Amino acid sequence: MCFNSLLASPKHDTAHQCLAVRTALELSEALLHHGVADVLRQYGAKTERNPHFEEWALCLAAANGSVQGTTRWLGHGEVDWRDPPPSMRSTALMYAAAGGHSDVVMSLLEAQACPALVDQKQRAPFEMAREVGAEALARYLQRTAEHWRSSNPSSMLAPAEWQKPSGWREAAPEVDPEGSKLAGLTAAVQASRSMQGKGKKVIIEVLRATGLQAGLFLHSLDPFVKVRVGQEVQETQYVVSITDPEWNEQFEFFIMGTEVIIFSVWDYDLTGGEDHDFICRAELPLKHHVKELYKGQKVMLELHLENKTHDDDSTLFVSMQLADFVSKPRDAFVVWAVWFNMHSITD
């Protein structure tokens, strides 16, 4: 089964869509849906990848605003690779800017993505950010692009004509025309996704932060925290004009134990708009704390917050505990024992 995969935010027009012919297996692997990928392999999906899979996966992660996906695929190819036709020959940075994904933009710039490149419509990333109302991000990208152009005056910024790479495979059906395999495959993929959607409920508490610093765009600080687990995002209330805020807010997520939790701190837009400014973030791989969680422990953590524009000593204090152990502490050991025996957790 081949997909003409069209993944776009509602904010985007067609110029910003990540459009490419890829197989279902490539798509599931790029999106880090490992359970779906396993099912597809079991049903005979072809494992060959078209060239530049890793770069395409990075573009996909950037378009979706996935920090986890961006982190996974960065460093596996050319950061300024352009998505082939029929797209507008966009780069990962363009896709991130077009979605207003400030945290992904900062990750890409740190990896030396070029902010001055333009797509086939001659639009730079800052113009794409401006189109979706991310004005602070647009201003920063525009300044960064101007600085880059002044240091590289003779560089070619527009996309060259696309040359089909060696080994490129055109789309071809992977199932029989009658669709007898397709029904079973679709059901299996849906079942796998359903299983992935289940898990254990974890309570994550965002306690406080210390040493926050205003970013490039800011004069005062009204911070709040976004907590991302997979594609689900929840956020705290904002606190007015403070660099050592306290939130003490709890959030519930369902986890499988392999996720990377992203905590990002933002400055709230007090004008009433949605143009919040990114300040800093921290990543928390759950695999390092699964044993503690499934033994019923409340995990207390001090996370170093990283800012992509300058060094600081900001710290975020959070806690985690499985909901089963909060509501039924006496019976929760059974949960841990069953899970431990089934999954054979190792350090």
N, C-alpha and C positions, 0 to 999 in steps of 0.2 A: 504494500500500500504506500503510495507516494503522496506527499502533501505539497501543494503550492502554498507554503505557510505564510499567511498574512497576519502579522501580529502588530496591532497598532493601538495606541491609547486613544480614547475618545477625543482627547485634545488635539490630536494630530490630523493633518490632512494627508492625502495620499503620498505627498512628497516625503513624508517622514516614516512611512511604513517599511518594516523589515520584511522585504519580499524576496523570496528565493525558493527554488525547487529543491526540496530535501525530503528524505524518507522519514517515515514515522519514527524509526529507530533513532535517526540523527536528531530529530526534534526532541524526543524524550530524553536523550542523553544530554543535549544542550541545556534543557530546562532542569537537569538534575533530578528527573523523575525515574529513579533507578528501578523501582518496582515495575513500572510500566515497561521500561526497556527490557527487563528480564522476561516479562510475559511475551513481548514481541519476538525475542530470540527463540523462546520455546515454540512459538508458532511459525518459525522458519523465516523470520525477517532477514533480509540480506544485511550483512555486517559491514560491507564495503562503504567507505565514506568518500564523498566528493572532496576534491582538494580544498584546503583552507577551512576545514570544519571548525577548528578552534577559533579562528578569527570571526567566522560567522556566528558561532556560539556567543562570543563576546559582544557582538552587535546586538544579538537577541537579548542578552542579559541587560545591556545598557538601555535598550528600548523599553524593557519591562521594569526598569528601575531596581533591578535585583543586585544588591551589594554582594550577596553571597555568590551569585553567578559571575559577577564581574571579577571578584577576587579569585574565583576558581579558574577562569579562562585567561586572565592577564598573565603575560609572560610566556604564553604558549604560541606566540606568533607575532606578526606585525601589528602594533597597536593602532596604526593609521590605515589599516587595510580597508578597502572600500567594498561594500556589498555590490555584487554584480547586477547587471540588468535582470529584470525590469525595474529595479529600484532607481532612486535618484543618485546612486553611487555615493551613498552616505557612509561615514565612518562611525565607529562606536560613540565617539564624543558627540557627533551630530545627533545620534539617536537619543543619547542621554539628555542633551540640551533641549531637544524638541519635546521631551517629556517633563522638563523642569526638574530633573533628578539631580539635585545639587551634590548629594553625597557620592553618587556614581561619577559625576563630572570631576569632582576633586580627586577621586581615585585614579581616573584616567589621566588627568593632568600630571599627577605625581609620577605616573608611568611614562611621562614624556609624550603624551598625545599632542598633536599639533592643533592649536586653537584657531589657526588662520586658514585652514583648508576650507574650500567651498564645494558645494554639491553641483549637480548639473544645472541647477537654477541660479548658480552663483551666490548662494546663501551660506554664510559662515555660521558656526554654532551660536554665536551671540544673537544673531538675527532670529534663529529658530527658538531660542529661549524667550526672546521678546514676544514672539508670536503667541506664546501660551501664557503670557503674563508674568513670567519669572524675571522681573525687572532687575532685581539685585544681582541675580546670577548672570543676566545679560550684560550688565555693566562690568562685572568682573571679567567675564569672557572677552568682552570688547577690549578692555585694557590689556589683558594678557595677549590677545591677538595682535594688537598694535605694537606691543613690545617685541613679540616674535618676528613680525614683519620688519621692524627696524634693524633687527639683528640678522635677518636672512632676506635681504632685499631682492635677490635674484631667484628665489625659489618658485617653483611652479605650484600654484595652489589649486587650480581647477583639475578635475579628473581627466586622466588620459583615456584614450579609447580602450575599451575592455577587450582583452585577448583571452580567448578560452584557454585555460591552463591544461597542460598535459594530464591525461587521465580523467578528464571531466566526463561524467556520465549524464546523458539526457534522461529526463523523467520517463519511467516505464512502469506499468502496473505490476505489482508484486502479488496480486491475487488473481484467481481465474475470473473470466468475464461474468460467469453466472453469479459470482459473489458468495458461493457456498462457504468459502473460507472466511470471507469478510465478516459474516454475521458472528461466527465463533470468536474471531479475533477482536471484534469490537466489544463483545460481551466480556472477554477476558481482560481487555484493557480497562473497561469500566469497573470491573470487579477489583482489579489491582488498585485503581485510583480510590475506590471506596475503602479498601483496606488501608491505603496510605493515609486517608483522611481520619482514620481512627487512631487511637493511641491513648496515652495517659494524660489527664488534665494536670497541668502544672500551674501553680500560683507564683507569679513573678511580682515582687514588690520593688518599686523604684523608691529608694529611701531619700537620698540627698546627694549633692555634689559639692565639691570644694575646688576653689582656684579657677573657676571659669574665667575666660578672657573674651572680650568682644572681638569679633573677627574684623576683616577688612572693611566691611560695610557699616559697622555699628559704632554708636557712641554710648548707648546705654544697653542694658541687658535685661530682657524679660524672658528667662529661659523656660523651656518645656522639653520633655523627652519623648521620642518616638521609640517604641519597642517593636521590632520586626521579627517574626518567626515564620520562615517561609515567605508566603505572599500575604500573610495577615499582619496588619499594623494596628497597634493601639497607642494612645498617647496620653500623657499626663495633662493636667491643667498648667497654665503658665504662672510664674511668680514674677511680680513686678520689681524691676530695678534692683537686682541682687546678684552677686557673683558666687555666693555660697547657699544656694537654695535648698529647701526641704520640700519634698512632695508627699512621701509616705502613702503612695497609691498602689493598689494591687490590680493585677490583670491576670486573666485566665487564658491559657493557650493549650491546645492539644499537641503533644510531642510524640515522636517515635524514638528519640534519644540520639539521633544523628544530626540534628539541625545545628546551625550556627545562629545564635541570637545576636541581632544587631541593635545596639543602643545608640541612638543619635540625638544630640542635644541641639536645639534650634532656638533662635531668638524670635519671639512672637511678634507678628505684625499688628501693632496696636491701632493701625488705621482701620481695621476691620476687614482687610483683604486677606488673601491667602499667600502673600509674598513673604513667607517666613525665611529667615536666613540661617543657613547651616553654620554651626559653630565647631562641633567636634563629635567623635564617635568612638565606640569600642565594640569589639567582636568577642563573643563568648561561645566557643565550641562546646556543645552539650556533652559530647562523648567523654570529656574529662570529669564529669560530675554525675554520670548516670548511676554508678554504684551507690554514691551517697544518697541520691534522690530515692532510689528504689529500696534503700534500707530505712527510709523514713526520716532521714536527717534534713534539717533546714540548712541550706547552704548559704552562707554569708560571704559576699565577695566585694572586693575593692578593685574596680576596673580602671586602668589608666586610659584616659580619654586622649585620642590623637587628633590634632588639628593639622590639616593638610597645608596650611599657610605659614605656621610658625610653631616653634616648640613651646610647650607649657607643661605645667605639673597638675593638670586638672584630674580629678578622681571622681568616679561615680560609685556610689554605694548601693548595692542591690541584694536581694535575697530570693531564693527559690525553694519551693517545697511542693511535692505532689499533693494534689487535693485530697486523695484517699487518706493520706496520713493526717491531714488537718481535721477532716470530718469524722474518721473512724480509726483513731490511733491504735486500738487494740486488735482490730481485724486486719490492719494494713500489712502486717508481716506476711500474711498469706499471699497478698498481691506481689510482694517482692519475691517470695520463694518461687511462685509459679513462673514469674517473668524470668528470674535468674536461671531456672532450670531449662526454660525454653530457648533462651538466647545465649547462654554460656558466656556471660560478659567477661572480658579480659581487660587488663590495664592496657 
